[in-house]
Amino acid sequence: MNPFDYVKAINNKKEVEHKREYNPFLTNVSLSYTLDTVLFANEMNLYPNLPPECQYDFLYGSIRKGNRYSPWYKDTKHPHLETIQKYYNCNRQRAQEALQVLTQDQIRDIISSMDTGGQ
């Protein structure tokens, strides 16, 4: 059984047999994407040492039945992020901050100065 089957079971109120394979982290992340379940996921984050079976039972009993779908968050990477990191010799976060203030002309100048030619 994959981790998202447990989320489906909680949302659709279908009982699961094998709660030992339940992954609280992935379930809490998945439930945190919808407004009506985010507080339940946060409540489980407050008790990380609670056995997984107890966490599942709490979520199963507390969350009302409903169809919930939200796309999984994916970090979108700027196409020139690595070039900016190399140019300024900084980490990813600083490069993202720099990209927010740099103009397109400045980015083009940086790209052309970093171009070494060849492959």
Secondary structure as a PSIPRED ss2 file (coil, helix, strand):
# PSIPRED VFORMAT (PSIPRED V4.0)

   1 M C   1.000  0.000  0.000
   2 N C   1.000  0.000  0.000
   3 P H   0.000  1.000  0.000
   4 F H   0.000  1.000  0.000
   5 D H   0.000  1.000  0.000
   6 Y H   0.000  1.000  0.000
   7 V H   0.000  1.000  0.000
   8 K H   0.000  1.000  0.000
   9 A H   0.000  1.000  0.000
  10 I H   0.000  1.000  0.000
  11 N H   0.000  1.000  0.000
  12 N H   0.000  1.000  0.000
  13 K C   1.000  0.000  0.000
  14 K C   1.000  0.000  0.000
  15 E C   1.000  0.000  0.000
  16 V C   1.000  0.000  0.000
  17 E C   1.000  0.000  0.000
  18 H C   1.000  0.000  0.000
  19 K C   1.000  0.000  0.000
  20 R C   1.000  0.000  0.000
  21 E C   1.000  0.000  0.000
  22 Y C   1.000  0.000  0.000
  23 N C   1.000  0.000  0.000
  24 P H   0.000  1.000  0.000
  25 F H   0.000  1.000  0.000
  26 L H   0.000  1.000  0.000
  27 T H   0.000  1.000  0.000
  28 N H   0.000  1.000  0.000
  29 V H   0.000  1.000  0.000
  30 S H   0.000  1.000  0.000
  31 L H   0.000  1.000  0.000
  32 S C   1.000  0.000  0.000
  33 Y C   1.000  0.000  0.000
  34 T C   1.000  0.000  0.000
  35 L C   1.000  0.000  0.000
  36 D C   1.000  0.000  0.000
  37 T C   1.000  0.000  0.000
  38 V H   0.000  1.000  0.000
  39 L H   0.000  1.000  0.000
  40 F H   0.000  1.000  0.000
  41 A H   0.000  1.000  0.000
  42 N H   0.000  1.000  0.000
  43 E H   0.000  1.000  0.000
  44 M H   0.000  1.000  0.000
  45 N H   0.000  1.000  0.000
  46 L C   1.000  0.000  0.000
  47 Y C   1.000  0.000  0.000
  48 P C   1.000  0.000  0.000
  49 N C   1.000  0.000  0.000
  50 L C   1.000  0.000  0.000
  51 P C   1.000  0.000  0.000
  52 P H   0.000  1.000  0.000
  53 E H   0.000  1.000  0.000
  54 C H   0.000  1.000  0.000
  55 Q H   0.000  1.000  0.000
  56 Y H   0.000  1.000  0.000
  57 D H   0.000  1.000  0.000
  58 F H   0.000  1.000  0.000
  59 L H   0.000  1.000  0.000
  60 Y H   0.000  1.000  0.000
  61 G H   0.000  1.000  0.000
  62 S H   0.000  1.000  0.000
  63 I C   1.000  0.000  0.000
  64 R C   1.000  0.000  0.000
  65 K C   1.000  0.000  0.000
  66 G C   1.000  0.000  0.000
  67 N C   1.000  0.000  0.000
  68 R C   1.000  0.000  0.000
  69 Y C   1.000  0.000  0.000
  70 S C   1.000  0.000  0.000
  71 P C   1.000  0.000  0.000
  72 W C   1.000  0.000  0.000
  73 Y C   1.000  0.000  0.000
  74 K C   1.000  0.000  0.000
  75 D C   1.000  0.000  0.000
  76 T C   1.000  0.000  0.000
  77 K C   1.000  0.000  0.000
  78 H C   1.000  0.000  0.000
  79 P C   1.000  0.000  0.000
  80 H C   1.000  0.000  0.000
  81 L H   0.000  1.000  0.000
  82 E H   0.000  1.000  0.000
  83 T H   0.000  1.000  0.000
  84 I H   0.000  1.000  0.000
  85 Q H   0.000  1.000  0.000
  86 K H   0.000  1.000  0.000
  87 Y H   0.000  1.000  0.000
  88 Y H   0.000  1.000  0.000
  89 N C   1.000  0.000  0.000
  90 C C   1.000  0.000  0.000
  91 N C   1.000  0.000  0.000
  92 R H   0.000  1.000  0.000
  93 Q H   0.000  1.000  0.000
  94 R H   0.000  1.000  0.000
  95 A H   0.000  1.000  0.000
  96 Q H   0.000  1.000  0.000
  97 E H   0.000  1.000  0.000
  98 A H   0.000  1.000  0.000
  99 L H   0.000  1.000  0.000
 100 Q H   0.000  1.000  0.000
 101 V H   0.000  1.000  0.000
 102 L C   1.000  0.000  0.000
 103 T C   1.000  0.000  0.000
 104 Q H   0.000  1.000  0.000
 105 D H   0.000  1.000  0.000
 106 Q H   0.000  1.000  0.000
 107 I H   0.000  1.000  0.000
 108 R H   0.000  1.000  0.000
 109 D H   0.000  1.000  0.000
 110 I H   0.000  1.000  0.000
 111 I H   0.000  1.000  0.000
 112 S H   0.000  1.000  0.000
 113 S H   0.000  1.000  0.000
 114 M H   0.000  1.000  0.000
 115 D C   1.000  0.000  0.000
 116 T C   1.000  0.000  0.000
 117 G C   1.000  0.000  0.000
 118 G C   1.000  0.000  0.000
 119 Q C   1.000  0.000  0.000
